[in-house]
Amino acid sequence: KHERTQQAATQARERAEQASGAAESAAARVRGMRGDVDRFASASFRQGSTVGSISAYLGAESATEMLERSSLLNAISDDQLSVLDRMRAALDKRRASQREATAALREASSNEQAAESAKTEAQRAFGAAKAKKQEAQSEIDRLSAATAQVSTGGAAKPAEGELTSEYGARWGTVHYGIDIANSIGTPIHSTLPGEVIDAGPASGFGMWVRVQHSDGLISVYGHIDQATVSVGQQVAVGEQIATMGNRGQSTGPHLHFEIHENGNKIDPLPWLRSRGVDI
C-alpha cells in the first residue's frame, strides 16, 4: 500500500511539473502577443484609428485605389483582432494550466501524506507482529521450562541437578529416597501423570507435593520452596509441580524424591532407570 501511494504521489508531481511547464509556455506566448498589442495601441494613439482610416481614404487618387486601401485597412483590423483573440486564448490556456498544476500538486501532497500514513501503519503492524512473535516465543520457553523431557519409558526426570544422596542406610537411619541438589527455584516435575494428593506443609520436609498415579504408585517431592499445583489437580507427565527449596530438615537446596509402591518406599533409582530416566 505504501509503495502504491508513493508511486501515485510521484506521478501527480510529474503531472504538476508538466502543467507548470505548459503554463510557463502559455505565459511566454502571452508576453509576445502583448508586444504586438502594445505596437498596435501605440500606432493607434499616434494616429487615432479613425483619423488614420479617413486619411487613408482621402489620400486615394481613384475609386479603385480607395477600394484597395479599404481592403488593406480591414486586413490590418482583422490582424489586430486575431492577435487579441490569440492572446485571450493563451491567457485562458495559462489559467487552465495553472489550475491543473495546482490540482496536481494538491494530489501529490495528498498521496504523499497517504504514503506516509501507510508507512506508519506498516511499521506499527510490523512492531505488533514482532511483539506477538516474542510473546509466543516466551510462552514456548515457559512451557519448555515447565515440562521435563519424557523418556521412552513414559517417565520424566523429577528435577535437573546433582545426585548427592541415594536410597539406603545413612547416619544410622534409612534414607528412603534420593536427593538431587540444585539452586533454589529449580523446576520440579511430576515423574508420571496423576492426581495431586498433597501440596503444602509437611513434617521434616517443610513443604512437599505428593502425586497419586494410576498404577498405585505415589511419588513424593520434599523440601520444596513453592508448590505450583493444588490438591485434586490432574497433572501430566513432566509437568512442573513445584520449585526446589531448602525447607525443613535440610542441609542445602535440594529435592528429596521418593517412590511408594503399594505402601512400600522403594529405591527410586532402579525404578527410574527401568523407565529410561537417568539421574
C-alpha positions as CSV (number, residue, x, y, z in Angstrom):
1,K,0.0,0.0,0.0
2,H,2.8,2.4,0.9
3,E,4.5,1.7,-2.5
4,R,1.3,2.3,-4.4
5,T,0.6,5.6,-2.7
6,Q,4.2,6.7,-3.1
7,Q,4.0,5.9,-6.9
8,A,0.8,7.9,-7.2
9,A,2.4,10.9,-5.5
10,T,5.3,10.7,-7.9
11,Q,3.0,10.6,-10.9
12,A,1.0,13.5,-9.6
13,R,4.2,15.6,-9.1
14,E,5.2,14.7,-12.7
15,R,1.8,15.9,-13.9
16,A,2.2,19.1,-11.9
17,E,5.6,19.8,-13.5
18,Q,4.2,19.2,-17.0
19,A,1.2,21.5,-16.2
20,S,3.6,24.1,-14.8
21,G,5.7,23.9,-18.0
22,A,2.6,24.4,-20.1
23,A,1.6,27.4,-18.0
24,E,5.1,28.9,-18.5
25,S,4.9,28.4,-22.3
26,A,1.5,30.0,-22.4
27,A,2.8,32.9,-20.3
28,A,5.6,33.4,-22.9
29,R,3.2,33.4,-25.7
30,V,1.1,36.0,-23.8
31,R,4.1,38.2,-23.3
32,G,4.9,38.0,-27.0
33,M,1.4,38.9,-28.0
34,R,1.3,41.8,-25.5
35,G,4.2,43.3,-27.6
36,D,2.0,43.1,-30.7
37,V,-0.9,44.7,-28.8
38,D,1.4,47.5,-27.5
39,R,2.6,48.2,-31.0
40,F,-1.0,48.4,-32.3
41,A,-2.0,50.6,-29.4
42,S,1.0,52.9,-30.0
43,A,0.2,53.3,-33.6
44,S,-3.5,54.0,-32.9
45,F,-2.5,56.5,-30.2
46,R,-0.2,58.4,-32.6
47,Q,-2.7,58.5,-35.5
48,G,-6.0,57.7,-34.0
49,S,-7.6,54.7,-35.6
50,T,-10.5,56.7,-37.1
51,V,-8.3,59.6,-38.3
52,G,-5.8,57.1,-39.8
53,S,-8.6,55.4,-41.7
54,I,-10.0,58.6,-43.0
55,S,-6.6,59.9,-44.1
56,A,-6.1,56.6,-45.9
57,Y,-9.3,57.1,-47.8
58,L,-8.8,60.8,-48.5
59,G,-5.3,60.1,-49.8
60,A,-6.6,57.8,-52.5
61,E,-6.3,59.2,-56.0
62,S,-9.0,57.0,-57.6
63,A,-12.0,54.9,-56.7
64,T,-10.0,51.7,-57.4
65,E,-7.2,52.8,-55.0
66,M,-9.8,53.8,-52.4
67,L,-11.2,50.2,-52.6
68,E,-7.7,48.7,-52.3
69,R,-6.9,50.9,-49.2
70,S,-10.2,49.9,-47.7
71,S,-9.3,46.2,-48.1
72,L,-5.9,46.8,-46.6
73,L,-7.3,48.6,-43.6
74,N,-9.8,45.8,-43.0
75,A,-7.0,43.3,-43.1
76,I,-5.0,45.3,-40.6
77,S,-8.0,45.5,-38.3
78,D,-8.6,41.8,-38.7
79,D,-4.9,41.1,-37.8
80,Q,-5.3,43.2,-34.6
81,L,-8.4,41.3,-33.7
82,S,-6.6,38.0,-34.4
83,V,-3.7,38.9,-32.1
84,L,-6.2,39.8,-29.3
85,D,-8.1,36.5,-29.8
86,R,-4.9,34.5,-29.7
87,M,-3.8,36.5,-26.6
88,R,-7.1,35.8,-24.9
89,A,-6.8,32.0,-25.8
90,A,-3.2,32.0,-24.5
91,L,-4.4,33.6,-21.2
92,D,-7.2,31.1,-20.9
93,K,-4.7,28.2,-21.5
94,R,-2.3,29.7,-19.0
95,R,-5.0,29.9,-16.3
96,A,-6.1,26.3,-17.1
97,S,-2.5,25.1,-16.9
98,Q,-2.0,26.9,-13.6
99,R,-5.2,25.3,-12.2
100,E,-4.1,21.9,-13.4
101,A,-0.7,22.3,-11.8
102,T,-2.2,23.4,-8.5
103,A,-4.6,20.4,-8.6
104,A,-1.7,18.0,-9.4
105,L,0.4,19.5,-6.5
106,R,-2.5,19.0,-4.1
107,E,-3.0,15.4,-5.3
108,A,0.8,14.8,-4.9
109,S,0.7,16.2,-1.4
110,S,-2.4,14.1,-0.5
111,N,-0.7,11.0,-1.9
112,E,2.5,11.7,0.0
113,Q,0.5,12.0,3.2
114,A,-1.3,8.8,2.4
115,A,2.0,7.1,1.7
116,E,3.5,8.3,5.0
117,S,0.4,7.1,6.8
118,A,0.6,3.7,5.1
119,K,4.3,3.5,6.1
120,T,3.5,4.4,9.7
121,E,0.7,1.7,9.7
122,A,3.1,-0.8,8.2
123,Q,5.7,-0.1,10.8
124,R,3.0,-0.4,13.6
125,A,1.8,-3.7,12.2
126,F,5.4,-5.0,11.9
127,G,6.0,-3.9,15.5
128,A,2.8,-5.6,16.7
129,A,3.7,-8.8,14.8
130,K,7.2,-8.8,16.2
131,A,5.8,-8.3,19.7
132,K,3.4,-11.3,19.1
133,K,6.3,-13.4,18.0
134,Q,8.3,-12.6,21.0
135,E,5.3,-13.2,23.2
136,A,4.8,-16.6,21.6
137,Q,8.4,-17.5,22.0
138,S,8.3,-16.5,25.6
139,E,5.3,-18.8,26.1
140,I,7.2,-21.6,24.3
141,D,10.2,-21.1,26.5
142,R,8.0,-21.0,29.6
143,L,6.2,-24.2,28.7
144,S,9.6,-25.9,27.8
145,A,10.9,-24.9,31.2
146,A,7.7,-26.1,32.9
147,T,7.8,-29.5,31.1
148,A,10.5,-32.1,31.6
149,Q,11.6,-34.3,28.7
150,V,9.7,-37.6,28.8
151,S,11.7,-40.8,28.4
152,T,10.8,-43.6,26.0
153,G,9.6,-45.4,29.1
154,G,6.9,-42.8,29.7
155,A,8.5,-41.2,32.8
156,A,10.2,-37.8,33.4
157,K,13.2,-36.8,35.5
158,P,11.9,-35.1,38.7
159,A,14.5,-32.4,38.6
160,E,17.8,-31.4,37.0
161,G,20.8,-31.4,39.3
162,E,23.4,-33.5,41.0
163,L,22.6,-36.7,42.8
164,T,24.0,-36.1,46.3
165,S,22.4,-38.9,48.3
166,E,21.0,-42.3,47.3
167,Y,18.4,-44.7,48.9
168,G,19.6,-46.7,51.9
169,A,21.3,-46.5,55.2
170,R,22.6,-43.1,56.2
171,W,23.8,-41.7,59.5
172,G,22.4,-44.6,61.5
173,T,19.0,-44.3,59.8
174,V,17.4,-45.3,56.5
175,H,17.2,-42.7,53.7
176,Y,14.0,-43.6,51.8
177,G,14.6,-41.6,48.7
178,I,17.2,-39.9,46.6
179,D,18.5,-36.3,46.9
180,I,19.0,-34.1,43.8
181,A,20.8,-30.8,44.6
182,N,20.5,-27.6,42.6
183,S,19.7,-23.9,43.2
184,I,16.5,-22.7,44.9
185,G,13.8,-22.2,42.3
186,T,14.8,-25.0,40.0
187,P,11.7,-26.6,38.4
188,I,10.4,-29.9,39.9
189,H,8.4,-32.1,37.6
190,S,5.9,-34.9,38.1
191,T,7.6,-38.1,37.1
192,L,4.3,-39.7,35.9
193,P,0.8,-38.4,35.2
194,G,-1.6,-38.4,38.1
195,E,-3.6,-36.5,40.8
196,V,-2.1,-34.2,43.4
197,I,-3.0,-35.5,46.9
198,D,-0.8,-33.2,49.0
199,A,0.7,-29.7,48.3
200,G,1.8,-27.8,51.3
201,P,3.5,-28.1,54.8
202,A,4.9,-31.5,55.8
203,S,6.8,-32.6,58.9
204,G,10.6,-32.9,58.3
205,F,10.2,-31.8,54.7
206,G,9.0,-28.3,55.4
207,M,6.9,-28.3,52.2
208,W,6.1,-31.1,49.9
209,V,3.9,-32.3,47.0
210,R,2.6,-35.9,46.6
211,V,1.1,-37.3,43.4
212,Q,-1.1,-40.4,43.2
213,H,-0.5,-42.3,39.9
214,S,-2.9,-44.7,38.1
215,D,-0.8,-47.8,38.8
216,G,-1.0,-47.4,42.6
217,L,2.3,-45.6,42.8
218,I,2.8,-42.4,44.8
219,S,5.7,-40.0,44.1
220,V,6.9,-37.7,46.9
221,Y,8.7,-34.4,46.4
222,G,10.1,-32.9,49.6
223,H,12.0,-29.7,50.8
224,I,10.3,-27.7,48.0
225,D,10.3,-23.9,48.1
226,Q,6.9,-23.5,46.5
227,A,4.1,-25.7,45.1
228,T,2.8,-24.7,41.7
229,V,-0.2,-27.1,41.9
230,S,-3.1,-27.7,44.3
231,V,-4.7,-30.8,45.8
232,G,-7.1,-32.5,43.4
233,Q,-5.3,-31.2,40.3
234,Q,-4.6,-33.6,37.5
235,V,-1.0,-33.3,36.2
236,A,0.7,-34.6,33.1
237,V,4.0,-36.5,33.0
238,G,6.8,-33.9,33.1
239,E,4.5,-31.1,34.2
240,Q,6.0,-28.6,36.7
241,I,4.5,-29.1,40.1
242,A,7.0,-27.2,42.4
243,T,10.3,-25.4,42.7
244,M,13.3,-26.7,44.6
245,G,13.9,-25.3,48.1
246,N,15.7,-25.7,51.4
247,R,12.8,-26.0,53.8
248,G,12.5,-28.4,56.8
249,Q,15.4,-30.5,58.0
250,S,17.6,-29.8,55.0
251,T,21.4,-29.5,54.5
252,G,21.1,-27.3,51.4
253,P,18.8,-26.6,48.5
254,H,17.8,-30.0,47.0
255,L,14.8,-32.2,46.1
256,H,14.1,-35.3,48.2
257,F,12.4,-37.7,45.8
258,E,10.6,-40.9,46.9
259,I,8.5,-43.7,45.2
260,H,5.9,-45.6,47.2
261,E,4.7,-48.8,45.7
262,N,1.7,-50.4,47.4
263,G,2.6,-48.6,50.6
264,N,6.3,-49.5,50.5
265,K,9.1,-47.0,50.0
266,I,11.2,-48.4,47.2
267,D,14.6,-47.3,45.7
268,P,13.7,-44.6,43.1
269,L,17.0,-45.0,41.1
270,P,16.3,-48.5,39.6
271,W,12.7,-47.6,39.2
272,L,13.6,-44.5,37.2
273,R,16.3,-46.3,35.2
274,S,13.9,-49.1,34.2
275,R,11.8,-46.3,32.6
276,G,14.7,-44.8,30.7
277,V,15.4,-41.9,33.2
278,D,19.0,-41.4,34.3
279,I,19.9,-39.1,37.2
